[in-house]
Amino acid sequence: HVQLVESGGDSVQAGRSLRLTCVASGYRYRRFCMDWYRQAAGKQREWVSSISTDGSTSYADSVKGRFTISKDNARKTMYLRMSNLKPEDTAMYYCAAALVHPCTINTLRTVVAAGNAYWGQGTQVTVS
């Protein structure tokens, strides 16, 4: 039973930084796909960032240059470093995962669209 637990969300002022963490558990394999998504109140969930098996990264235009995704396969942990936060970054941030290998920067978005990804409970980021 795959479980994802996000942490690191907080209420901060614009311009500050946060680092979100997502820890996966409940499966034996180290390699898996993980992405970050977010959902603001009253809006649809949106993709934020992906990281591939070979370390390639991809970002939504709205966060490019400010957010950095990384992953530690040995610890089954993914991070999202968010800098220069803006009020429009306010949202619940979720990690999504799938036991797929290898991952491209598009793999998990396909799995999410098919409704087959695992999700965490989210961590709230509020920027004022």
NULO-573676 format. One line per field, with one value per residue: residue number from 1; residue in three letters; chain; x, y, z of N, C-alpha, C, O in turn. Coordinates in steps of 0.05 Angstrom, whole numbers, padded with zeros to 5 digits. Layout:
<nodes>
nr	NUM ... .
rest	ALA ... .
kette	A ... .
nX	X ... .
nY	Y ... .
nZ	Z ... .
caX	X ... .
caY	Y ... .
caZ	Z ... .
cX	X ... .
cY	Y ... .
cZ	Z ... .
oX	X ... .
oY	Y ... .
oZ	Z ... .
</nodes>
This chain:
<nodes>
nr	1 2 3 4 5 6 7 8 9 10 11 12 13 14 15 16 17 18 19 20 21 22 23 24 25 26 27 28 29 30 31 32 33 34 35 36 37 38 39 40 41 42 43 44 45 46 47 48 49 50 51 52 53 54 55 56 57 58 59 60 61 62 63 64 65 66 67 68 69 70 71 72 73 74 75 76 77 78 79 80 81 82 83 84 85 86 87 88 89 90 91 92 93 94 95 96 97 98 99 100 101 102 103 104 105 106 107 108 109 110 111 112 113 114 115 116 117 118 119 120 121 122 123 124 125 126 127 128 .
rest	HIS VAL GLN LEU VAL GLU SER GLY GLY ASP SER VAL GLN ALA GLY ARG SER LEU ARG LEU THR CYS VAL ALA SER GLY TYR ARG TYR ARG ARG PHE CYS MET ASP TRP TYR ARG GLN ALA ALA GLY LYS GLN ARG GLU TRP VAL SER SER ILE SER THR ASP GLY SER THR SER TYR ALA ASP SER VAL LYS GLY ARG PHE THR ILE SER LYS ASP ASN ALA ARG LYS THR MET TYR LEU ARG MET SER ASN LEU LYS PRO GLU ASP THR ALA MET TYR TYR CYS ALA ALA ALA LEU VAL HIS PRO CYS THR ILE ASN THR LEU ARG THR VAL VAL ALA ALA GLY ASN ALA TYR TRP GLY GLN GLY THR GLN VAL THR VAL SER .
kette	A A A A A A A A A A A A A A A A A A A A A A A A A A A A A A A A A A A A A A A A A A A A A A A A A A A A A A A A A A A A A A A A A A A A A A A A A A A A A A A A A A A A A A A A A A A A A A A A A A A A A A A A A A A A A A A A A A A A A A A A A A A A A A A A .
nX	00017 00018 00041 00041 00070 00067 00103 00124 00097 00074 00055 00076 00111 00109 00162 00194 00222 00209 00215 00188 00172 00165 00151 00155 00126 00114 00124 00170 00207 00258 00257 00216 00162 00152 00117 00102 00042 -00009 -00064 -00105 -00153 -00218 -00202 -00179 -00137 -00068 -00011 00056 00112 00160 00205 00253 00276 00329 00343 00327 00288 00225 00182 00123 00104 00092 00122 00173 00243 00239 00224 00251 00258 00275 00302 00311 00326 00342 00323 00270 00245 00221 00233 00214 00239 00221 00227 00227 00171 00104 00039 00004 00022 -00002 -00033 -00056 -00007 00010 00040 00048 00051 00077 00088 00128 00178 00227 00222 00200 00198 00146 00118 00089 00048 00016 -00001 -00029 -00070 -00097 -00119 -00092 -00052 -00017 -00032 -00013 -00034 -00029 00001 -00005 00009 00014 00017 00028 .
nY	-00024 00039 00099 00170 00225 00292 00350 00413 00457 00525 00589 00647 00709 00746 00737 00706 00640 00569 00499 00442 00374 00307 00244 00177 00113 00042 00008 -00035 -00021 00023 00058 00104 00145 00213 00273 00343 00376 00427 00459 00512 00547 00539 00530 00489 00431 00437 00421 00426 00412 00366 00310 00271 00202 00206 00253 00299 00359 00393 00449 00486 00545 00586 00580 00573 00583 00599 00557 00494 00427 00364 00299 00243 00181 00137 00149 00152 00201 00265 00333 00402 00461 00525 00590 00662 00671 00682 00715 00688 00637 00612 00555 00487 00439 00381 00316 00270 00202 00145 00076 00069 00056 00068 00140 00194 00265 00272 00227 00217 00254 00233 00187 00209 00235 00192 00175 00141 00150 00154 00194 00244 00274 00327 00393 00456 00518 00585 00649 00715 .
nZ	00000 -00022 00006 00012 00040 00051 00072 00103 00087 00099 00127 00097 00082 00021 -00025 00008 00023 00017 00032 00008 00025 00005 00025 00008 00019 00033 -00009 -00044 -00084 -00106 -00148 -00179 -00204 -00190 -00180 -00170 -00153 -00149 -00116 -00115 -00075 -00098 -00149 -00204 -00197 -00211 -00250 -00227 -00226 -00253 -00248 -00280 -00289 -00304 -00281 -00307 -00309 -00305 -00308 -00291 -00326 -00292 -00247 -00262 -00256 -00204 -00172 -00151 -00165 -00135 -00121 -00079 -00089 -00058 -00008 -00019 -00027 -00045 -00063 -00062 -00074 -00061 -00081 -00075 -00065 -00085 -00076 -00110 -00109 -00068 -00044 -00037 -00035 -00069 -00073 -00125 -00146 -00181 -00192 -00234 -00281 -00330 -00315 -00353 -00362 -00373 -00360 -00310 -00312 -00352 -00327 -00284 -00311 -00329 -00283 -00247 -00209 -00146 -00088 -00041 00022 00021 00032 00061 00031 00043 00020 00034 .
caX	00000 00035 00033 00057 00066 00079 00107 00140 00080 00073 00046 00100 00107 00119 00191 00207 00226 00201 00221 00168 00183 00146 00163 00139 00130 00095 00132 00198 00225 00268 00253 00188 00157 00139 00113 00088 00018 -00020 -00092 -00114 -00181 -00236 -00190 -00171 -00110 -00050 00016 00076 00139 00167 00233 00255 00295 00357 00347 00316 00266 00207 00167 00102 00115 00086 00141 00200 00262 00235 00221 00270 00250 00297 00292 00330 00313 00349 00305 00243 00237 00222 00233 00208 00249 00206 00239 00213 00143 00084 00013 -00009 00031 -00019 -00047 -00049 00012 00008 00058 00036 00071 00069 00110 00135 00206 00237 00204 00207 00185 00117 00106 00069 00025 -00001 -00013 -00048 -00093 -00112 -00130 -00078 -00030 -00021 -00032 -00011 -00056 -00024 00012 -00015 00027 00000 00036 00014 .
caY	00000 00063 00123 00194 00245 00318 00368 00436 00480 00545 00616 00664 00733 00746 00739 00686 00614 00545 00474 00421 00347 00286 00218 00154 00088 00021 -00009 -00043 -00012 00050 00076 00110 00172 00232 00300 00361 00390 00445 00466 00536 00546 00546 00526 00461 00423 00442 00410 00445 00405 00338 00303 00245 00183 00215 00279 00322 00372 00409 00466 00503 00571 00604 00576 00570 00602 00604 00531 00473 00400 00345 00273 00224 00155 00119 00156 00153 00228 00286 00359 00425 00486 00548 00616 00686 00663 00703 00708 00670 00610 00602 00531 00461 00426 00352 00300 00247 00182 00120 00057 00066 00061 00095 00163 00218 00288 00271 00201 00217 00269 00215 00169 00225 00240 00166 00170 00118 00158 00156 00221 00250 00289 00355 00411 00482 00540 00610 00671 00741 .
caZ	00000 -00025 00021 00007 00062 00045 00095 00097 00081 00120 00119 00094 00067 -00007 -00027 00024 00011 00032 00020 00013 00024 00001 00032 -00001 00034 00027 -00032 -00041 -00105 -00101 -00171 -00183 -00215 -00171 -00189 -00153 -00163 -00129 -00121 -00100 -00068 -00119 -00176 -00210 -00191 -00234 -00249 -00219 -00234 -00256 -00249 -00293 -00278 -00308 -00268 -00322 -00294 -00321 -00291 -00302 -00332 -00270 -00225 -00274 -00246 -00175 -00158 -00158 -00156 -00132 -00111 -00067 -00093 -00036 00015 -00030 -00019 -00065 -00051 -00079 -00062 -00072 -00074 -00084 -00066 -00091 -00066 -00128 -00103 -00046 -00053 -00025 -00052 -00068 -00090 -00139 -00152 -00195 -00192 -00263 -00287 -00323 -00317 -00367 -00349 -00380 -00353 -00289 -00321 -00366 -00307 -00269 -00329 -00330 -00256 -00236 -00192 -00117 -00079 -00013 00034 00015 00052 00053 00029 00042 00016 00036 .
cX	00018 00024 00052 00050 00082 00083 00122 00123 00079 00060 00070 00093 00119 00149 00207 00209 00215 00211 00201 00182 00160 00160 00144 00146 00110 00101 00161 00217 00233 00260 00223 00185 00144 00139 00100 00064 00009 -00049 -00099 -00144 -00198 -00226 -00184 -00142 -00093 -00023 00036 00104 00142 00197 00235 00275 00324 00363 00338 00292 00249 00189 00145 00114 00113 00107 00170 00219 00260 00234 00242 00262 00275 00286 00315 00318 00318 00330 00276 00230 00241 00220 00224 00217 00235 00218 00222 00183 00125 00057 -00002 00001 00015 -00036 -00041 -00030 00011 00031 00042 00058 00059 00093 00116 00164 00213 00216 00216 00194 00155 00103 00084 00045 00006 -00015 -00034 -00073 -00110 -00125 -00117 -00055 -00038 -00018 -00027 -00034 -00053 -00012 00006 00008 00010 00020 00020 00032 .
cY	00025 00086 00146 00214 00270 00333 00393 00461 00500 00570 00635 00689 00730 00751 00719 00659 00592 00521 00453 00394 00328 00259 00196 00129 00067 00005 -00014 -00031 00017 00069 00080 00138 00188 00259 00317 00374 00409 00451 00490 00534 00555 00542 00496 00456 00428 00429 00432 00438 00375 00334 00275 00227 00193 00242 00303 00333 00388 00425 00481 00531 00590 00602 00573 00592 00608 00578 00511 00446 00382 00320 00257 00196 00136 00124 00157 00180 00247 00313 00380 00450 00509 00574 00639 00681 00687 00695 00687 00641 00597 00579 00508 00448 00396 00339 00277 00228 00159 00102 00050 00072 00052 00116 00183 00241 00289 00246 00203 00233 00252 00196 00184 00229 00215 00159 00147 00125 00156 00185 00223 00266 00319 00371 00439 00503 00565 00633 00697 00765 .
cZ	00000 -00009 00015 00028 00055 00072 00085 00090 00105 00109 00119 00080 00039 -00007 -00011 00010 00029 00017 00028 00010 00021 00006 00024 00016 00024 00003 -00031 -00061 -00100 -00124 -00176 -00194 -00193 -00183 -00167 -00168 -00141 -00136 -00103 -00095 -00091 -00147 -00180 -00202 -00216 -00229 -00243 -00230 -00235 -00256 -00260 -00280 -00281 -00297 -00283 -00307 -00313 -00301 -00306 -00306 -00308 -00248 -00236 -00264 -00216 -00159 -00169 -00147 -00154 -00119 -00100 -00069 -00069 -00011 00006 -00023 -00042 -00051 -00072 -00064 -00076 -00062 -00085 -00087 -00070 -00080 -00084 -00125 -00081 -00057 -00034 -00045 -00047 -00083 -00101 -00146 -00167 -00195 -00221 -00265 -00315 -00325 -00335 -00353 -00356 -00370 -00333 -00296 -00337 -00347 -00291 -00286 -00331 -00303 -00241 -00217 -00162 -00109 -00049 -00003 00029 00039 00043 00053 00025 00040 00017 00031 .
oX	00031 00000 00076 00026 00106 00068 00133 00134 00082 00055 00083 00072 00137 00159 00231 00199 00213 00217 00197 00201 00138 00179 00121 00168 00091 00084 00176 00241 00217 00258 00208 00205 00126 00159 00089 00066 00018 -00057 -00099 -00158 -00194 -00239 -00184 -00126 -00101 -00014 00034 00117 00128 00212 00220 00289 00341 00384 00340 00277 00258 00182 00147 00131 00130 00109 00189 00212 00278 00242 00250 00258 00294 00264 00337 00301 00301 00323 00258 00207 00260 00206 00225 00205 00237 00220 00206 00171 00131 00052 -00017 -00010 00019 -00051 -00023 -00037 00012 00040 00024 00081 00035 00116 00110 00174 00205 00194 00240 00179 00140 00078 00062 00023 -00019 -00039 -00055 -00096 -00134 -00139 -00130 -00040 -00061 -00002 -00035 -00053 -00072 -00015 00010 00023 -00007 00037 00001 00023 .
oY	00030 00092 00141 00219 00270 00330 00394 00483 00492 00572 00638 00692 00714 00767 00715 00656 00596 00522 00448 00390 00331 00253 00196 00126 00073 -00011 00001 -00030 00033 00093 00060 00154 00179 00268 00306 00381 00408 00450 00488 00520 00577 00549 00480 00474 00423 00428 00454 00454 00360 00352 00257 00235 00188 00254 00325 00318 00397 00414 00486 00539 00607 00620 00572 00615 00620 00577 00512 00443 00385 00320 00257 00189 00120 00106 00163 00181 00246 00316 00376 00458 00512 00579 00635 00685 00709 00672 00671 00623 00573 00582 00510 00445 00387 00350 00266 00236 00154 00111 00027 00091 00030 00112 00189 00237 00305 00245 00194 00227 00255 00191 00173 00226 00217 00139 00135 00108 00156 00200 00205 00273 00334 00363 00446 00505 00567 00635 00701 00788 .
oZ	00020 -00011 00012 00034 00054 00091 00063 00088 00128 00085 00140 00067 00034 00008 -00016 -00013 00054 -00007 00052 -00006 00032 -00008 00031 00024 00010 -00005 -00018 -00056 -00090 -00119 -00178 -00193 -00179 -00195 -00148 -00191 -00118 -00160 -00078 -00110 -00103 -00167 -00161 -00202 -00239 -00206 -00253 -00243 -00221 -00262 -00252 -00261 -00264 -00301 -00273 -00294 -00335 -00280 -00330 -00291 -00303 -00231 -00220 -00264 -00205 -00136 -00192 -00123 -00170 -00108 -00112 -00052 -00061 00003 00023 -00014 -00057 -00031 -00096 -00044 -00101 -00038 -00103 -00108 -00061 -00076 -00074 -00138 -00075 -00076 -00017 -00068 -00025 -00103 -00088 -00151 -00166 -00199 -00230 -00254 -00323 -00337 -00333 -00333 -00344 -00370 -00337 -00287 -00335 -00350 -00285 -00276 -00335 -00301 -00224 -00210 -00155 -00122 -00034 -00019 00034 00062 00019 00072 00007 00058 00002 00033 .
</nodes>
